[in-house]
Amino acid sequence: MNIDRSLWKNRSRGFERLNKKRDNRRVIQVLKDLEHATRAEKNVMPYLLECCKAYATVGEMTRVFKEVFGEFKEPSIF
């Protein structure tokens, strides 16, 4: 896949600005809350919304789920 380099640089700068602008302590806290809710088998949607409001990235939220559940590996069946 060939990604336009100018688009890539523009996105990269956008993420850098976002990371400087957001309250990282809040992001860490809402991600911890998401992890606790996930482990307690609660409805995680309200916690995901709080993560979004705090500008947590999809990758950061996904990482929480991977830590709790692991990563799915499709079995190889022949």
C-alpha angles and dihedrals in degrees: 000000000000113000120197104250094216090055090048093050091046092052091046092053090048091055091047091053091047092051091051093046101046125082100252093192088058091048091052091049096049090047090052089049089051090051093050092048091049093050090047089052092238126152100280098194095093089050092049089052090052089050090053092048089053090050096246110165125243087245092056092049092046090051089060091056092046090052092051101038104019124230120300114243115190111229115244109237121177 
